[in-house]
Amino acid sequence: VVAPVAKVDSKTAPTTASELVFEPSQKDLTSEQEKNVKDLALSLKDKSSNIKLKSFYDATSSDANLARTIAFNRVLKVRNILFANGIDKSRLLDIEVLEGDAAKAHKIAINIFQN
């Protein structure tokens, strides 16, 4: 017996994901990270895909509130680069700032959803 293949909802399953990795106290994007986000925006400019941003911070750090604030500010910078490079605001589905362990913290996941 073959189990039926579940239908994947394009609103919930990303077809492409990019990831930016930061040093724990890094507040700004490096010039290479900015270029990567700009290049991604340009590659998506004429497509109908939507974007969801997830920023992770280390909830176990000695100052988790500061870590969360840094993660939030980073993801806003990524959002602003996307908008400044032709991504319409209506295409941004969500921004999340999430707790992560030390291995997952200090990252921003850029998930792309096809319409």
C-alpha positions, 0 to 999 in steps of 0.5 A: 500500500502506498500512502498518498502524498500530502499536498503542500500548501505554498503559503506554509512550505518555503520553496527556497530559503536563504540564511544569514549568520551573525556573530553574537554581538554583531548588530549590523549586516556586513557588506557581503550580507547586504549584497546577498540580500540585495541580490536576492531582492533583485532576483525576486523583484519580478516574481510573485513569491512572498517572503517570511523572515525569521530571526533567531537569538540565544535565549540562554545568553546572560542578557536574553533581552538584549540578544532579542533586541539585536535579533529584532533590529537585524531582521528589520535591516534585512526587511528594509534592504528588501523594500529598498531593492524593489520588494513590495511591502505586501509580499512580506508575509511575516517577521518573527523573532524566535528563541533558539539554542546556541547552535540556532541563534544569531541567524536570519532565515529568509523563506520564499513562498511561491504563489 
